[in-house]
Amino acid sequence: MTTKIENYGMRWTDANGVPRASTVSYDAKSAEDYKARLEADGCTYVEIKATKVGELLHPTA
C-alpha cells in the first residue's frame, strides 16, 4: 500500500495590504485551520494551493 503525500502552500494579503506567502508546506487540515486564523486576523485573498515537494509559493503583487 502506498501513501500519497499532499502538500499545500498559502498566499494572502495581510491586514496592512502587504502580499505574503507561507515558507512552509501544510497538510490539508492544517492549511484550512491556518486560513481561518488569517481571515480572523483581518487578512484577505487567502489562497490555499497544492504544491510539489520543495516548492514554495511567492506573494502575488
PDB file with SEQRES, HELIX, SHEET and CRYST1 records, atoms N, CA, C and O in Angstrom:
SEQRES   1 A   61  MET THR THR LYS ILE GLU ASN TYR GLY MET ARG TRP THR          
SEQRES   2 A   61  ASP ALA ASN GLY VAL PRO ARG ALA SER THR VAL SER TYR          
SEQRES   3 A   61  ASP ALA LYS SER ALA GLU ASP TYR LYS ALA ARG LEU GLU          
SEQRES   4 A   61  ALA ASP GLY CYS THR TYR VAL GLU ILE LYS ALA THR LYS          
SEQRES   5 A   61  VAL GLY GLU LEU LEU HIS PRO THR ALA                          
HELIX    1 AA1 ALA A   28  ALA A   40  1                                  13    
SHEET    1 AA1 3 PRO A  19  ALA A  21  0                                        
SHEET    2 AA1 3 ASN A   7  THR A  13 -1                                        
SHEET    3 AA1 3 THR A  44  THR A  51 -1                                        
CRYST1    1.000    1.000    1.000  90.00  90.00  90.00 P 1           1          
ATOM      1  N   MET A   1       0.838  -1.173   0.000  1.00  0.00           N  
ATOM      2  CA  MET A   1       0.000   0.000   0.000  1.00  0.00           C  
ATOM      3  C   MET A   1       0.889   1.245   0.000  1.00  0.00           C  
ATOM      4  O   MET A   1       1.862   1.326   0.751  1.00  0.00           O  
ATOM      5  N   THR A   2       0.547   2.200  -0.841  1.00  0.00           N  
ATOM      6  CA  THR A   2       1.309   3.441  -0.893  1.00  0.00           C  
ATOM      7  C   THR A   2       0.484   4.576  -0.305  1.00  0.00           C  
ATOM      8  O   THR A   2      -0.747   4.551  -0.323  1.00  0.00           O  
ATOM      9  N   THR A   3       1.174   5.544   0.202  1.00  0.00           N  
ATOM     10  CA  THR A   3       0.530   6.729   0.766  1.00  0.00           C  
ATOM     11  C   THR A   3       0.916   7.923  -0.081  1.00  0.00           C  
ATOM     12  O   THR A   3       2.097   8.149  -0.345  1.00  0.00           O  
ATOM     13  N   LYS A   4      -0.062   8.677  -0.502  1.00  0.00           N  
ATOM     14  CA  LYS A   4       0.209   9.884  -1.281  1.00  0.00           C  
ATOM     15  C   LYS A   4       0.269  11.063  -0.324  1.00  0.00           C  
ATOM     16  O   LYS A   4      -0.676  11.327   0.419  1.00  0.00           O  
ATOM     17  N   ILE A   5       1.384  11.761  -0.354  1.00  0.00           N  
ATOM     18  CA  ILE A   5       1.554  12.939   0.491  1.00  0.00           C  
ATOM     19  C   ILE A   5       1.167  14.158  -0.332  1.00  0.00           C  
ATOM     20  O   ILE A   5       1.695  14.376  -1.422  1.00  0.00           O  
ATOM     21  N   GLU A   6       0.257  14.936   0.189  1.00  0.00           N  
ATOM     22  CA  GLU A   6      -0.157  16.157  -0.487  1.00  0.00           C  
ATOM     23  C   GLU A   6       0.299  17.356   0.334  1.00  0.00           C  
ATOM     24  O   GLU A   6       0.067  17.418   1.541  1.00  0.00           O  
ATOM     25  N   ASN A   7       0.941  18.292  -0.323  1.00  0.00           N  
ATOM     26  CA  ASN A   7       1.441  19.500   0.322  1.00  0.00           C  
ATOM     27  C   ASN A   7       0.678  20.704  -0.193  1.00  0.00           C  
ATOM     28  O   ASN A   7       0.268  20.747  -1.352  1.00  0.00           O  
ATOM     29  N   TYR A   8       0.494  21.677   0.677  1.00  0.00           N  
ATOM     30  CA  TYR A   8      -0.217  22.895   0.304  1.00  0.00           C  
ATOM     31  C   TYR A   8       0.562  24.104   0.800  1.00  0.00           C  
ATOM     32  O   TYR A   8       1.076  24.119   1.919  1.00  0.00           O  
ATOM     33  N   GLY A   9       0.637  25.108  -0.051  1.00  0.00           N  
ATOM     34  CA  GLY A   9       1.209  26.390   0.322  1.00  0.00           C  
ATOM     35  C   GLY A   9       0.085  27.403   0.408  1.00  0.00           C  
ATOM     36  O   GLY A   9      -1.041  27.135  -0.010  1.00  0.00           O  
ATOM     37  N   MET A  10       0.395  28.556   0.946  1.00  0.00           N  
ATOM     38  CA  MET A  10      -0.637  29.579   1.111  1.00  0.00           C  
ATOM     39  C   MET A  10      -0.116  30.943   0.687  1.00  0.00           C  
ATOM     40  O   MET A  10       1.061  31.263   0.850  1.00  0.00           O  
ATOM     41  N   ARG A  11      -1.030  31.737   0.137  1.00  0.00           N  
ATOM     42  CA  ARG A  11      -0.776  33.141  -0.179  1.00  0.00           C  
ATOM     43  C   ARG A  11      -1.914  33.955   0.402  1.00  0.00           C  
ATOM     44  O   ARG A  11      -3.052  33.490   0.467  1.00  0.00           O  
ATOM     45  N   TRP A  12      -1.601  35.185   0.830  1.00  0.00           N  
ATOM     46  CA  TRP A  12      -2.634  36.060   1.364  1.00  0.00           C  
ATOM     47  C   TRP A  12      -2.137  37.488   1.359  1.00  0.00           C  
ATOM     48  O   TRP A  12      -0.955  37.750   1.131  1.00  0.00           O  
ATOM     49  N   THR A  13      -3.042  38.403   1.611  1.00  0.00           N  
ATOM     50  CA  THR A  13      -2.691  39.806   1.811  1.00  0.00           C  
ATOM     51  C   THR A  13      -2.978  40.119   3.267  1.00  0.00           C  
ATOM     52  O   THR A  13      -4.092  39.911   3.748  1.00  0.00           O  
ATOM     53  N   ASP A  14      -1.962  40.624   3.974  1.00  0.00           N  
ATOM     54  CA  ASP A  14      -2.153  40.870   5.403  1.00  0.00           C  
ATOM     55  C   ASP A  14      -3.032  42.096   5.637  1.00  0.00           C  
ATOM     56  O   ASP A  14      -3.415  42.782   4.690  1.00  0.00           O  
ATOM     57  N   ALA A  15      -3.343  42.363   6.877  1.00  0.00           N  
ATOM     58  CA  ALA A  15      -4.270  43.441   7.237  1.00  0.00           C  
ATOM     59  C   ALA A  15      -3.748  44.821   6.829  1.00  0.00           C  
ATOM     60  O   ALA A  15      -4.522  45.774   6.742  1.00  0.00           O  
ATOM     61  N   ASN A  16      -2.441  44.933   6.579  1.00  0.00           N  
ATOM     62  CA  ASN A  16      -1.852  46.200   6.142  1.00  0.00           C  
ATOM     63  C   ASN A  16      -1.746  46.312   4.627  1.00  0.00           C  
ATOM     64  O   ASN A  16      -1.227  47.302   4.112  1.00  0.00           O  
ATOM     65  N   GLY A  17      -2.238  45.299   3.910  1.00  0.00           N  
ATOM     66  CA  GLY A  17      -2.209  45.321   2.453  1.00  0.00           C  
ATOM     67  C   GLY A  17      -0.943  44.771   1.826  1.00  0.00           C  
ATOM     68  O   GLY A  17      -0.721  44.951   0.628  1.00  0.00           O  
ATOM     69  N   VAL A  18      -0.108  44.103   2.611  1.00  0.00           N  
ATOM     70  CA  VAL A  18       1.151  43.546   2.113  1.00  0.00           C  
ATOM     71  C   VAL A  18       0.933  42.089   1.678  1.00  0.00           C  
ATOM     72  O   VAL A  18       0.462  41.277   2.473  1.00  0.00           O  
ATOM     73  N   PRO A  19       1.268  41.751   0.429  1.00  0.00           N  
ATOM     74  CA  PRO A  19       1.152  40.362  -0.023  1.00  0.00           C  
ATOM     75  C   PRO A  19       2.160  39.475   0.720  1.00  0.00           C  
ATOM     76  O   PRO A  19       3.315  39.853   0.912  1.00  0.00           O  
ATOM     77  N   ARG A  20       1.703  38.303   1.127  1.00  0.00           N  
ATOM     78  CA  ARG A  20       2.542  37.356   1.870  1.00  0.00           C  
ATOM     79  C   ARG A  20       2.384  35.954   1.281  1.00  0.00           C  
ATOM     80  O   ARG A  20       1.425  35.674   0.563  1.00  0.00           O  
ATOM     81  N   ALA A  21       3.339  35.083   1.595  1.00  0.00           N  
ATOM     82  CA  ALA A  21       3.254  33.673   1.211  1.00  0.00           C  
ATOM     83  C   ALA A  21       3.911  32.843   2.297  1.00  0.00           C  
ATOM     84  O   ALA A  21       4.851  33.292   2.953  1.00  0.00           O  
ATOM     85  N   SER A  22       3.416  31.638   2.482  1.00  0.00           N  
ATOM     86  CA  SER A  22       3.982  30.752   3.501  1.00  0.00           C  
ATOM     87  C   SER A  22       5.365  30.267   3.070  1.00  0.00           C  
ATOM     88  O   SER A  22       5.647  30.132   1.879  1.00  0.00           O  
ATOM     89  N   THR A  23       6.205  30.013   4.041  1.00  0.00           N  
ATOM     90  CA  THR A  23       7.539  29.480   3.768  1.00  0.00           C  
ATOM     91  C   THR A  23       7.632  28.013   4.154  1.00  0.00           C  
ATOM     92  O   THR A  23       8.708  27.415   4.127  1.00  0.00           O  
ATOM     93  N   VAL A  24       6.505  27.451   4.509  1.00  0.00           N  
ATOM     94  CA  VAL A  24       6.419  26.034   4.862  1.00  0.00           C  
ATOM     95  C   VAL A  24       5.242  25.420   4.107  1.00  0.00           C  
ATOM     96  O   VAL A  24       4.396  26.132   3.565  1.00  0.00           O  
ATOM     97  N   SER A  25       5.205  24.105   4.080  1.00  0.00           N  
ATOM     98  CA  SER A  25       4.082  23.393   3.482  1.00  0.00           C  
ATOM     99  C   SER A  25       3.179  22.864   4.586  1.00  0.00           C  
ATOM    100  O   SER A  25       3.630  22.576   5.694  1.00  0.00           O  
ATOM    101  N   TYR A  26       1.916  22.743   4.267  1.00  0.00           N  
ATOM    102  CA  TYR A  26       0.911  22.274   5.212  1.00  0.00           C  
ATOM    103  C   TYR A  26       0.198  21.059   4.647  1.00  0.00           C  
ATOM    104  O   TYR A  26       0.171  20.862   3.432  1.00  0.00           O  
ATOM    105  N   ASP A  27      -0.379  20.242   5.522  1.00  0.00           N  
ATOM    106  CA  ASP A  27      -1.326  19.246   5.052  1.00  0.00           C  
ATOM    107  C   ASP A  27      -2.669  19.956   4.917  1.00  0.00           C  
ATOM    108  O   ASP A  27      -2.797  21.107   5.333  1.00  0.00           O  
ATOM    109  N   ALA A  28      -3.660  19.299   4.350  1.00  0.00           N  
ATOM    110  CA  ALA A  28      -4.941  19.951   4.048  1.00  0.00           C  
ATOM    111  C   ALA A  28      -5.614  20.510   5.299  1.00  0.00           C  
ATOM    112  O   ALA A  28      -6.081  21.649   5.278  1.00  0.00           O  
ATOM    113  N   LYS A  29      -5.678  19.754   6.373  1.00  0.00           N  
ATOM    114  CA  LYS A  29      -6.346  20.202   7.599  1.00  0.00           C  
ATOM    115  C   LYS A  29      -5.631  21.404   8.205  1.00  0.00           C  
ATOM    116  O   LYS A  29      -6.275  22.371   8.612  1.00  0.00           O  
ATOM    117  N   SER A  30      -4.308  21.347   8.267  1.00  0.00           N  
ATOM    118  CA  SER A  30      -3.539  22.455   8.831  1.00  0.00           C  
ATOM    119  C   SER A  30      -3.688  23.714   7.993  1.00  0.00           C  
ATOM    120  O   SER A  30      -3.773  24.813   8.540  1.00  0.00           O  
ATOM    121  N   ALA A  31      -3.720  23.570   6.677  1.00  0.00           N  
ATOM    122  CA  ALA A  31      -3.895  24.721   5.797  1.00  0.00           C  
ATOM    123  C   ALA A  31      -5.254  25.374   6.024  1.00  0.00           C  
ATOM    124  O   ALA A  31      -5.346  26.601   6.077  1.00  0.00           O  
ATOM    125  N   GLU A  32      -6.296  24.583   6.158  1.00  0.00           N  
ATOM    126  CA  GLU A  32      -7.635  25.130   6.408  1.00  0.00           C  
ATOM    127  C   GLU A  32      -7.683  25.843   7.758  1.00  0.00           C  
ATOM    128  O   GLU A  32      -8.289  26.907   7.877  1.00  0.00           O  
ATOM    129  N   ASP A  33      -7.053  25.264   8.763  1.00  0.00           N  
ATOM    130  CA  ASP A  33      -7.016  25.888  10.092  1.00  0.00           C  
ATOM    131  C   ASP A  33      -6.271  27.223  10.048  1.00  0.00           C  
ATOM    132  O   ASP A  33      -6.720  28.211  10.629  1.00  0.00           O  
ATOM    133  N   TYR A  34      -5.132  27.246   9.356  1.00  0.00           N  
ATOM    134  CA  TYR A  34      -4.349  28.470   9.274  1.00  0.00           C  
ATOM    135  C   TYR A  34      -5.099  29.538   8.472  1.00  0.00           C  
ATOM    136  O   TYR A  34      -5.045  30.722   8.807  1.00  0.00           O  
ATOM    137  N   LYS A  35      -5.796  29.117   7.417  1.00  0.00           N  
ATOM    138  CA  LYS A  35      -6.596  30.055   6.629  1.00  0.00           C  
ATOM    139  C   LYS A  35      -7.644  30.744   7.510  1.00  0.00           C  
ATOM    140  O   LYS A  35      -7.830  31.958   7.430  1.00  0.00           O  
ATOM    141  N   ALA A  36      -8.313  29.971   8.336  1.00  0.00           N  
ATOM    142  CA  ALA A  36      -9.328  30.539   9.232  1.00  0.00           C  
ATOM    143  C   ALA A  36      -8.699  31.543  10.199  1.00  0.00           C  
ATOM    144  O   ALA A  36      -9.285  32.592  10.468  1.00  0.00           O  
ATOM    145  N   ARG A  37      -7.513  31.231  10.722  1.00  0.00           N  
ATOM    146  CA  ARG A  37      -6.838  32.164  11.639  1.00  0.00           C  
ATOM    147  C   ARG A  37      -6.427  33.452  10.928  1.00  0.00           C  
ATOM    148  O   ARG A  37      -6.568  34.542  11.481  1.00  0.00           O  
ATOM    149  N   LEU A  38      -5.917  33.323   9.700  1.00  0.00           N  
ATOM    150  CA  LEU A  38      -5.528  34.507   8.938  1.00  0.00           C  
ATOM    151  C   LEU A  38      -6.734  35.410   8.677  1.00  0.00           C  
ATOM    152  O   LEU A  38      -6.657  36.627   8.851  1.00  0.00           O  
ATOM    153  N   GLU A  39      -7.838  34.811   8.261  1.00  0.00           N  
ATOM    154  CA  GLU A  39      -9.040  35.588   7.986  1.00  0.00           C  
ATOM    155  C   GLU A  39      -9.576  36.243   9.252  1.00  0.00           C  
ATOM    156  O   GLU A  39     -10.070  37.370   9.204  1.00  0.00           O  
ATOM    157  N   ALA A  40      -9.484  35.552  10.376  1.00  0.00           N  
ATOM    158  CA  ALA A  40      -9.928  36.124  11.648  1.00  0.00           C  
ATOM    159  C   ALA A  40      -9.051  37.312  12.052  1.00  0.00           C  
ATOM    160  O   ALA A  40      -9.505  38.212  12.759  1.00  0.00           O  
ATOM    161  N   ASP A  41      -7.796  37.310  11.600  1.00  0.00           N  
ATOM    162  CA  ASP A  41      -6.866  38.407  11.899  1.00  0.00           C  
ATOM    163  C   ASP A  41      -6.978  39.558  10.900  1.00  0.00           C  
ATOM    164  O   ASP A  41      -6.212  40.518  10.981  1.00  0.00           O  
ATOM    165  N   GLY A  42      -7.921  39.474   9.959  1.00  0.00           N  
ATOM    166  CA  GLY A  42      -8.143  40.561   9.013  1.00  0.00           C  
ATOM    167  C   GLY A  42      -7.429  40.424   7.686  1.00  0.00           C  
ATOM    168  O   GLY A  42      -7.425  41.364   6.891  1.00  0.00           O  
ATOM    169  N   CYS A  43      -6.825  39.279   7.428  1.00  0.00           N  
ATOM    170  CA  CYS A  43      -6.156  39.064   6.144  1.00  0.00           C  
ATOM    171  C   CYS A  43      -7.196  38.777   5.063  1.00  0.00           C  
ATOM    172  O   CYS A  43      -8.265  38.233   5.338  1.00  0.00           O  
ATOM    173  N   THR A  44      -6.860  39.157   3.825  1.00  0.00           N  
ATOM    174  CA  THR A  44      -7.779  38.950   2.709  1.00  0.00           C  
ATOM    175  C   THR A  44      -7.085  38.145   1.614  1.00  0.00           C  
ATOM    176  O   THR A  44      -5.879  37.902   1.671  1.00  0.00           O  
ATOM    177  N   TYR A  45      -7.863  37.740   0.625  1.00  0.00           N  
ATOM    178  CA  TYR A  45      -7.347  36.985  -0.526  1.00  0.00           C  
ATOM    179  C   TYR A  45      -6.532  35.773  -0.095  1.00  0.00           C  
ATOM    180  O   TYR A  45      -5.493  35.485  -0.689  1.00  0.00           O  
ATOM    181  N   VAL A  46      -6.985  35.064   0.924  1.00  0.00           N  
ATOM    182  CA  VAL A  46      -6.263  33.899   1.417  1.00  0.00           C  
ATOM    183  C   VAL A  46      -6.489  32.745   0.441  1.00  0.00           C  
ATOM    184  O   VAL A  46      -7.626  32.357   0.170  1.00  0.00           O  
ATOM    185  N   GLU A  47      -5.392  32.208  -0.079  1.00  0.00           N  
ATOM    186  CA  GLU A  47      -5.446  31.160  -1.091  1.00  0.00           C  
ATOM    187  C   GLU A  47      -4.644  29.954  -0.610  1.00  0.00           C  
ATOM    188  O   GLU A  47      -3.512  30.096  -0.149  1.00  0.00           O  
ATOM    189  N   ILE A  48      -5.230  28.787  -0.720  1.00  0.00           N  
ATOM    190  CA  ILE A  48      -4.525  27.532  -0.459  1.00  0.00           C  
ATOM    191  C   ILE A  48      -4.272  26.895  -1.815  1.00  0.00           C  
ATOM    192  O   ILE A  48      -5.195  26.730  -2.613  1.00  0.00           O  
ATOM    193  N   LYS A  49      -3.017  26.537  -2.076  1.00  0.00           N  
ATOM    194  CA  LYS A  49      -2.665  25.988  -3.376  1.00  0.00           C  
ATOM    195  C   LYS A  49      -1.823  24.734  -3.194  1.00  0.00           C  
ATOM    196  O   LYS A  49      -0.877  24.724  -2.406  1.00  0.00           O  
ATOM    197  N   ALA A  50      -2.168  23.685  -3.918  1.00  0.00           N  
ATOM    198  CA  ALA A  50      -1.377  22.454  -3.878  1.00  0.00           C  
ATOM    199  C   ALA A  50       0.013  22.743  -4.428  1.00  0.00           C  
ATOM    200  O   ALA A  50       0.160  23.444  -5.429  1.00  0.00           O  
ATOM    201  N   THR A  51       1.026  22.202  -3.771  1.00  0.00           N  
ATOM    202  CA  THR A  51       2.412  22.398  -4.191  1.00  0.00           C  
ATOM    203  C   THR A  51       3.108  21.052  -4.301  1.00  0.00           C  
ATOM    204  O   THR A  51       2.671  20.056  -3.726  1.00  0.00           O  
ATOM    205  N   LYS A  52       4.193  21.048  -5.049  1.00  0.00           N  
ATOM    206  CA  LYS A  52       5.035  19.864  -5.149  1.00  0.00           C  
ATOM    207  C   LYS A  52       6.031  19.892  -3.998  1.00  0.00           C  
ATOM    208  O   LYS A  52       6.253  20.939  -3.390  1.00  0.00           O  
ATOM    209  N   VAL A  53       6.621  18.765  -3.703  1.00  0.00           N  
ATOM    210  CA  VAL A  53       7.609  18.686  -2.626  1.00  0.00           C  
ATOM    211  C   VAL A  53       8.738  19.677  -2.907  1.00  0.00           C  
ATOM    212  O   VAL A  53       9.336  19.655  -3.983  1.00  0.00           O  
ATOM    213  N   GLY A  54       9.022  20.535  -1.944  1.00  0.00           N  
ATOM    214  CA  GLY A  54      10.085  21.510  -2.062  1.00  0.00           C  
ATOM    215  C   GLY A  54       9.683  22.809  -2.744  1.00  0.00           C  
ATOM    216  O   GLY A  54      10.472  23.754  -2.766  1.00  0.00           O  
ATOM    217  N   GLU A  55       8.478  22.884  -3.301  1.00  0.00           N  
ATOM    218  CA  GLU A  55       8.024  24.096  -3.974  1.00  0.00           C  
ATOM    219  C   GLU A  55       7.493  25.105  -2.968  1.00  0.00           C  
ATOM    220  O   GLU A  55       6.719  24.752  -2.078  1.00  0.00           O  
ATOM    221  N   LEU A  56       7.907  26.359  -3.107  1.00  0.00           N  
ATOM    222  CA  LEU A  56       7.395  27.421  -2.265  1.00  0.00           C  
ATOM    223  C   LEU A  56       6.656  28.429  -3.143  1.00  0.00           C  
ATOM    224  O   LEU A  56       7.081  28.705  -4.265  1.00  0.00           O  
ATOM    225  N   LEU A  57       5.572  28.968  -2.645  1.00  0.00           N  
ATOM    226  CA  LEU A  57       4.823  29.976  -3.362  1.00  0.00           C  
ATOM    227  C   LEU A  57       5.448  31.340  -3.121  1.00  0.00           C  
ATOM    228  O   LEU A  57       6.125  31.552  -2.115  1.00  0.00           O  
ATOM    229  N   HIS A  58       5.222  32.253  -4.038  1.00  0.00           N  
ATOM    230  CA  HIS A  58       5.683  33.626  -3.906  1.00  0.00           C  
ATOM    231  C   HIS A  58       4.473  34.523  -3.736  1.00  0.00           C  
ATOM    232  O   HIS A  58       3.413  34.239  -4.296  1.00  0.00           O  
ATOM    233  N   PRO A  59       4.608  35.597  -2.977  1.00  0.00           N  
ATOM    234  CA  PRO A  59       3.489  36.530  -2.823  1.00  0.00           C  
ATOM    235  C   PRO A  59       3.073  37.085  -4.182  1.00  0.00           C  
ATOM    236  O   PRO A  59       3.908  37.274  -5.067  1.00  0.00           O  
ATOM    237  N   THR A  60       1.790  37.340  -4.336  1.00  0.00           N  
ATOM    238  CA  THR A  60       1.320  37.976  -5.560  1.00  0.00           C  
ATOM    239  C   THR A  60       1.283  39.475  -5.335  1.00  0.00           C  
ATOM    240  O   THR A  60       0.923  39.945  -4.255  1.00  0.00           O  
ATOM    241  N   ALA A  61       1.649  40.204  -6.338  1.00  0.00           N  
ATOM    242  CA  ALA A  61       1.695  41.673  -6.209  1.00  0.00           C  
ATOM    243  C   ALA A  61       0.331  42.286  -6.323  1.00  0.00           C  
ATOM    244  O   ALA A  61       0.193  43.506  -6.236  1.00  0.00           O  
TER     245      ALA A  61                                                      
END                                                                             
